[in-house]
Amino acid sequence: MGDQPLCFVLMPFGKKPDPAGGADIDFDRIYKAAIEPGIRDAGMIPIRADEEELGGIIHQAMYERLLVCDFAVADLTASNPNVLYELGVRHAARPRTTLTVYAAQKPLPFDVALLRTAPYELGDGNSLPDPCAERLRQRVRDRLLELRRLAQEGSPGDSPLFQLVRGWAPAPLALEAAASFQAQLKANEEVKKQLSDIRARSNVKELRPQNLAELAAIRAQVLGSSTTDVGVLTGLIRGYRALSDWTNMIEVYGQLPELLQQQVTVRQMLAFAYNRRAEDHHDPADRQRALEILEGLRDKQGPTSETSGLIGRIYKSQWEEARARGELANARGYLKQAIASYVEGFEADWRDIYPGINAVTLLDVQGGKTGLEQKQRLLPVVRFAVEQRLRAVAPDYWDHATLLEIAVLENDADQALDALDSALTAATETWQQETTAGNLRIIRQARKERGDDVGWLTMIINELDPAPGEPATPDS
């Protein structure tokens, strides 16, 4: 990475609500298509804040980045509390070299309205079409190059604290400490890239031994260095998740700093790993541990789409196992609990399609007048939610997989095949296709028991995840 200056990016992750009431804004798209390449065009190394991805925890590495990164870009569009807090820390520590941007159609928080903030444009439905992305990319590049020139000239700063408070001049970090932090930041970014590369090729089963070996080497290096970088540490867990290595996910969690272990997103990943390992090995202790973690989170923070959805997954697994053992009364009880948890998760956030699609799938399987009526009420809402997500420039695997499952539930074979092609193209991790195939197998079994033709559905399942013993030709 040479001597390129570091540029710290303060912005939300993923899709966030529009403060003006419009469609959700895809900040990952804004970063990848415009801000990141604009920073690179300016000859700088982009480093994105990752504490927002974990619910906004404030940690040592974040403060170090705010203090030692030569430049910073803050997107103020959604009035995100973490972004505003971090901007305040940055303005208190650095007199200049901080660029603020925002979507021009959205309200700018009053407290930062006087900053020299660069506007950018969003398209219909708060999308970022390529022309808008290119204009923002150029603006970021040009403004950063200007800030670089002004910094070299010692021109007046962009921090209102330095501008307005006479005599405000905190002592800068010692050169040796700053150099050490910068070297560590660059090393961490390289590790994050390696972890990202492993996840990107995780769906190639032939590369699994190579991926696991590389991940083990990174793990030894990272955990031996006592790094506090959230992105690196959680990247290890996500790497093992991508490779469906549940035991190593659990082991890495046990080696994380206590502060990070207590974060909601990290504990959700831990419960996910325990339940997946329980599914593979039929271990009731693992499943009980997963349920305890998730129920503890729900008791503490109330129902959320992710927590309740994961609880629904546990009950769904118990339903499948009880049904396989012929314990029909237990199976019916677990099925009701699974449906209730998925509905609870979907009602907590109608935009989250995961609990919604699972709820309508299990209601279809449950059948009966009450269940099918509830399915018919929820299915249009789930369809609307996924159609909104598919309007984004770069919908992900789950968007296409959900549309596929909806088409199956509606017996629309043509739409299902179209969605299948899109899902296969968008898949990034093997367990994603396995999960969708598992849901479709549930639907297929229920329909076979009702005497329906399932030949075309078997073809789709085989494309997603050909399991041992799966019929080679369509059955009915």
C-alpha positions in Angstrom: 0.0 0.0 0.0 3.0 2.2 0.1 2.9 5.7 1.5 -0.6 6.5 0.3 -2.6 8.5 2.8 -5.4 6.8 4.7 -9.0 8.1 4.3 -11.5 7.0 7.0 -15.1 6.7 5.8 -17.9 7.4 8.2 -21.3 6.1 6.9 -24.0 3.6 7.6 -23.9 0.0 6.4 -26.5 -1.7 4.3 -30.0 -0.3 3.6 -31.3 2.3 6.0 -34.6 4.2 6.3 -35.0 7.4 4.4 -35.4 10.3 6.9 -37.7 11.9 4.4 -40.0 8.9 4.3 -39.0 7.5 0.9 -37.6 4.1 0.0 -34.6 2.7 1.9 -31.2 4.0 0.9 -28.6 1.4 0.0 -25.4 2.9 1.6 -23.3 -0.1 0.5 -24.1 0.7 -3.1 -23.1 4.4 -2.4 -19.8 3.3 -0.9 -18.9 0.7 -3.5 -20.0 2.6 -6.6 -18.8 6.1 -5.7 -17.1 6.9 -2.4 -14.6 4.0 -2.4 -13.5 4.5 -6.0 -13.4 8.3 -5.6 -11.0 7.9 -2.7 -8.8 5.6 -4.7 -8.9 8.0 -7.6 -7.5 10.6 -5.2 -4.5 8.4 -4.5 -5.7 7.4 -1.0 -6.6 4.2 0.8 -10.3 3.9 1.9 -10.9 2.5 5.4 -14.6 2.1 6.2 -16.0 2.3 9.7 -17.3 -1.2 10.7 -18.7 -0.6 14.2 -22.0 0.4 12.6 -22.3 -3.1 11.2 -22.4 -4.4 14.8 -25.0 -2.0 16.1 -22.6 1.0 16.5 -20.2 -0.1 19.2 -17.5 2.4 20.1 -14.1 0.7 20.4 -10.4 1.5 20.6 -9.7 0.9 16.9 -12.4 3.4 15.9 -10.8 6.2 17.9 -7.4 5.3 16.5 -8.7 5.6 13.0 -10.4 8.9 13.7 -7.2 10.3 15.1 -4.6 9.0 12.7 -6.2 8.8 9.3 -4.9 11.6 7.2 -8.4 12.3 5.6 -12.0 11.4 6.3 -15.3 11.3 4.4 -18.6 11.4 6.3 -22.0 10.7 4.7 -24.6 12.7 6.7 -27.6 11.7 4.6 -29.5 9.5 7.2 -28.6 11.6 10.2 -27.0 8.4 11.6 -26.1 8.8 15.3 -22.8 7.0 15.0 -21.7 9.0 12.0 -22.5 12.2 13.7 -20.7 11.1 16.9 -17.6 10.1 15.0 -17.7 13.3 13.0 -17.7 15.2 16.3 -14.7 13.3 17.5 -12.9 13.9 14.2 -13.6 17.6 14.3 -12.4 17.8 17.9 -9.1 16.2 17.0 -8.3 17.3 13.4 -8.5 20.9 12.2 -8.8 20.0 8.5 -9.0 17.2 5.9 -12.6 16.0 6.7 -15.1 16.0 3.8 -18.8 15.7 4.5 -21.3 14.7 1.8 -25.1 14.1 1.7 -27.9 13.3 -0.7 -29.3 16.7 -1.7 -32.9 15.7 -1.6 -32.7 14.7 2.1 -32.8 17.0 5.2 -29.5 17.8 6.7 -29.2 17.9 10.5 -29.4 21.4 11.9 -26.1 21.1 13.8 -24.1 20.4 10.7 -26.0 22.5 8.2 -23.3 25.2 8.3 -20.6 22.8 7.2 -19.3 23.0 3.7 -21.0 19.8 2.7 -20.9 18.4 -0.8 -24.4 17.3 -2.1 -25.0 14.3 -4.4 -28.0 13.1 -6.2 -30.1 9.9 -5.8 -32.3 8.5 -8.5 -35.9 7.2 -8.4 -36.7 5.1 -5.4 -33.5 6.4 -3.7 -31.4 4.3 -6.0 -28.0 5.4 -7.2 -27.9 5.0 -11.0 -24.5 4.8 -12.7 -24.5 8.4 -13.9 -25.2 9.6 -10.3 -22.5 7.3 -8.9 -20.0 8.6 -11.4 -20.7 12.3 -10.5 -20.3 11.5 -6.8 -17.1 9.6 -7.5 -15.7 12.6 -9.3 -16.8 15.0 -6.6 -15.2 12.9 -3.9 -12.0 12.7 -5.8 -11.9 16.4 -6.6 -12.7 17.5 -3.1 -10.2 15.2 -1.5 -7.5 16.4 -3.8 -8.4 20.0 -2.9 -8.3 19.1 0.8 -4.9 17.6 0.3 -3.6 20.8 -1.3 -5.1 23.0 1.4 -3.6 20.9 4.1 -0.2 21.2 2.5 -0.6 24.9 2.4 -1.7 25.2 6.0 -5.0 26.8 5.0 -7.8 27.4 7.5 -9.4 24.1 8.6 -12.9 22.6 8.1 -13.5 21.8 11.8 -16.0 24.3 13.4 -14.4 23.6 16.8 -11.0 24.8 15.6 -12.6 27.7 13.7 -14.8 29.0 16.5 -13.0 28.2 19.7 -10.0 30.4 20.2 -6.9 28.6 21.4 -8.3 25.1 20.8 -5.3 23.1 19.8 -5.0 19.6 21.4 -1.6 18.1 21.2 -1.3 15.7 18.2 -0.3 12.1 18.7 3.4 11.5 18.9 4.8 10.7 15.5 6.0 7.3 16.6 2.5 6.3 17.9 0.8 7.7 14.8 3.1 5.8 12.5 2.5 2.6 14.5 -1.3 3.0 14.3 -1.2 3.7 10.6 1.0 0.7 9.9 -1.5 -1.5 11.9 -4.4 0.0 10.0 -2.9 -0.9 6.7 -2.1 -4.4 7.9 -5.7 -4.8 9.1 -7.1 -3.7 5.7 -4.9 -6.3 4.0 -6.3 -9.0 6.3 -9.9 -7.9 5.6 -9.2 -8.2 1.9 -7.9 -11.8 2.4 -10.9 -12.7 4.4 -13.2 -11.2 1.8 -11.4 -13.2 -0.9 -12.0 -16.4 1.0 -15.7 -15.7 1.4 -16.0 -14.8 -2.3 -14.7 -18.2 -3.4 -16.4 -20.2 -0.6 -19.1 -21.6 -2.9 -16.4 -23.5 -4.9 -16.4 -26.8 -3.0 -13.1 -27.9 -4.5 -11.4 -25.0 -2.8 -12.6 -25.8 0.7 -9.3 -27.3 1.9 -7.3 -24.4 0.6 -9.8 -21.9 2.1 -9.7 -23.5 5.5 -5.9 -23.6 5.5 -5.7 -19.9 4.6 -8.3 -19.1 7.2 -6.4 -21.0 9.9 -3.2 -19.1 9.1 -5.0 -15.7 9.3 -6.7 -16.8 12.5 -3.3 -17.6 14.1 -1.9 -14.3 12.9 -4.8 -12.2 14.0 -5.5 -13.7 17.4 -1.8 -13.8 18.1 -1.5 -10.0 17.5 -4.1 -8.9 20.1 -5.8 -6.7 17.4 -8.9 -4.8 18.5 -10.1 -4.2 14.9 -13.8 -5.2 14.8 -13.8 -5.8 11.1 -10.9 -8.2 11.3 -12.2 -10.1 14.3 -15.8 -10.5 13.0 -14.4 -11.2 9.5 -12.9 -14.4 11.0 -16.3 -15.6 12.2 -17.9 -14.7 8.8 -15.1 -16.6 7.0 -15.9 -19.8 8.9 -19.6 -19.2 8.4 -19.1 -19.0 4.7 -17.4 -22.4 4.8 -20.1 -23.9 7.0 -17.5 -24.6 9.7 -19.7 -24.1 12.8 -17.2 -25.5 15.3 -14.5 -23.0 14.4 -17.1 -20.2 14.4 -17.8 -21.1 18.0 -14.1 -21.4 18.9 -13.3 -18.0 17.4 -16.1 -16.4 19.4 -14.5 -17.7 22.6 -11.3 -15.9 21.7 -12.8 -12.5 21.0 -12.5 -9.6 23.5 -15.3 -9.6 26.0 -16.8 -6.3 24.8 -17.2 -7.8 21.3 -18.6 -11.0 22.6 -21.5 -9.1 24.2 -22.5 -7.4 21.0 -26.0 -8.4 19.7 -24.8 -9.2 16.1 -21.9 -11.3 17.3 -24.1 -13.2 19.8 -26.6 -13.8 17.0 -23.9 -15.3 14.9 -22.8 -17.5 17.8 -26.4 -18.8 18.2 -26.6 -19.4 14.4 -23.4 -21.6 14.6 -24.7 -23.6 17.6 -28.0 -24.3 15.8 -26.4 -25.2 12.5 -24.0 -27.6 14.3 -27.0 -29.1 16.1 -28.7 -29.7 12.8 -25.6 -31.5 11.4 -24.9 -33.6 14.5 -28.4 -33.8 16.2 -27.0 -32.4 19.4 -29.8 -31.2 21.7 -27.2 -29.4 24.0 -26.0 -27.2 21.1 -29.6 -26.4 20.2 -30.5 -25.5 23.7 -27.5 -23.2 24.0 -28.6 -21.4 20.8 -32.1 -21.0 22.1 -30.8 -19.6 25.5 -28.6 -17.0 23.7 -31.5 -15.8 21.5 -34.1 -15.8 24.2 -31.7 -13.8 26.3 -31.4 -11.2 23.5 -35.1 -11.1 23.0 -35.7 -10.6 26.7 -33.2 -7.8 26.8 -34.0 -5.8 23.6 -37.4 -7.1 22.6 -38.3 -8.9 19.4 -36.2 -8.1 16.3 -36.4 -9.6 12.8 -33.0 -11.3 13.2 -33.4 -12.7 16.7 -37.0 -13.9 16.3 -36.1 -15.3 12.8 -33.3 -17.3 14.3 -35.5 -18.6 17.1 -38.0 -19.6 14.3 -35.2 -21.5 12.6 -34.5 -23.5 15.8 -38.1 -24.5 16.2 -38.3 -25.3 12.5 -35.4 -27.7 12.8 -37.0 -29.4 15.8 -40.2 -29.7 13.8 -38.4 -31.5 11.0 -36.6 -33.9 13.3 -39.8 -34.7 15.3 -41.6 -35.3 12.1 -38.8 -37.6 10.8 -39.1 -39.6 14.1 -42.8 -40.0 13.7 -43.6 -37.8 16.8 -46.5 -36.1 15.1 -47.9 -34.3 18.2 -44.5 -32.8 19.1 -44.0 -31.9 15.4 -47.2 -29.9 15.3 -46.2 -28.1 18.5 -42.8 -27.1 17.1 -44.3 -26.0 13.8 -46.7 -23.7 15.6 -43.8 -22.2 17.6 -41.7 -21.8 14.5 -44.5 -19.9 12.7 -45.2 -17.7 15.7 -41.5 -16.7 15.9 -41.2 -16.0 12.2 -44.4 -13.9 12.3 -43.1 -12.0 15.3 -39.8 -11.3 13.5 -41.6 -10.1 10.4 -43.9 -7.9 12.3 -40.9 -6.3 14.1 -39.6 -5.2 10.7 -41.8 -5.6 7.6 -38.8 -4.8 5.4 -36.9 -7.9 6.5 -37.9 -10.7 4.1 -36.2 -13.6 5.9 -38.7 -14.2 8.7 -41.6 -13.2 6.3 -40.8 -15.8 3.7 -40.3 -18.5 6.3 -43.6 -17.7 8.0 -45.6 -18.0 4.7 -43.7 -21.2 3.7 -44.5 -22.9 7.0 -48.1 -21.7 7.0 -48.5 -23.3 3.5 -47.1 -26.5 4.9 -49.3 -26.3 8.0 -52.4 -26.0 5.9 -55.8 -25.8 7.4 -58.3 -22.9 7.1 -56.7 -20.6 9.7 -53.1 -21.2 8.5 -53.9 -20.7 4.8 -55.9 -17.5 5.5 -52.9 -16.1 7.5 -50.6 -17.1 4.6 -52.8 -15.3 2.1 -52.7 -12.1 4.3 -48.9 -12.2 4.7 -47.8 -13.3 1.2 -48.6 -10.0 -0.6 -46.7 -8.1 2.1 -43.6 -10.4 1.7 -43.9 -10.0 -2.1 -44.0 -6.2 -1.8 -41.0 -6.2 0.5 -38.9 -8.3 -1.8 -40.0 -6.3 -4.9 -38.8 -3.1 -3.2 -35.5 -4.7 -2.5 -35.2 -6.0 -6.1 -35.5 -2.4 -7.3 -32.1 -1.7 -6.0 -29.2 -1.6 -8.4 -27.5 -4.7 -6.9 -30.1 -7.0 -5.1 -28.4 -9.8 -3.2 -28.9 -13.6 -3.1 -31.7 -13.6 -0.6 -33.8 -11.2 -2.6 -33.7 -13.5 -5.6 -34.1 -16.6 -3.5 -37.2 -15.1 -1.7 -38.8 -14.3 -5.0 -38.1 -17.9 -6.1 -39.8 -19.3 -3.0 -42.8 -17.0 -3.5 -43.1 -18.2 -7.1 -43.1 -21.8 -5.8 -45.7 -21.0 -3.2 -47.9 -19.5 -6.0 -47.2 -22.4 -8.3 -45.7 -20.1 -10.9 -43.1 -22.4 -12.5 -41.9 -19.8 -15.1 -41.3 -17.1 -12.6 -39.6 -19.6 -10.3 -37.1 -20.6 -13.0 -36.3 -17.0 -13.8 -35.7 -16.3 -10.1 -33.6 -19.5 -9.9 -31.2 -18.2 -12.6 -30.8 -14.9 -10.8 -30.3 -16.6 -7.4 -27.6 -18.9 -8.7 -25.7 -16.0 -10.2 -26.0 -14.0 -7.0 -25.0 -16.8 -4.6 -21.7 -16.1 -2.7 -21.7 -18.8 0.0 -22.6 -22.5 -0.2 -24.9 -22.5 2.8 -27.2 -19.9 1.2 -28.2 -22.3 -1.6 -28.5 -25.2 0.9 -30.9 -23.1 3.0 -33.2 -22.3 0.1 -33.1 -25.9 -1.1 -34.0 -27.0 2.4 -37.1 -24.8 2.4 -38.1 -26.0 -1.1 -37.8 -29.6 0.1 -40.2 -28.8 2.9 -42.7 -27.4 0.4 -42.2 -30.4 -1.9 -42.8 -32.9 0.8 -46.1 -31.2 1.8 -47.3 -31.1 -1.7 -46.4 -34.7 -2.4 -48.5 -35.7 0.6 -51.3 -33.7 -0.9 -50.9 -35.5 -4.2 -49.6 -32.5 -6.2 -47.1 -32.7 -9.1 -43.7 -31.7 -7.8 -41.5 -32.6 -10.8 -40.6 -29.1 -11.8 -39.9 -28.3 -8.1 -37.4 -31.2 -7.9 -35.5 -29.8 -10.9 -35.1 -26.5 -9.1 -33.9 -28.1 -5.9 -31.4 -30.2 -7.8 -30.0 -27.0 -9.4 -29.6 -25.4 -6.0 -28.3 -28.2 -3.9 -28.2 -31.8 -5.3 -28.2 -33.9 -2.1 -27.2 -37.6 -1.9 -30.3 -39.7 -2.7 -32.1 -36.8 -4.5 -34.1 -38.1 -7.5 -32.0 -37.7 -10.7 -35.2 -37.1 -12.8 -38.3 -35.2 -11.9 -40.8 -37.1 -9.8 -44.5 -36.4 -9.3 
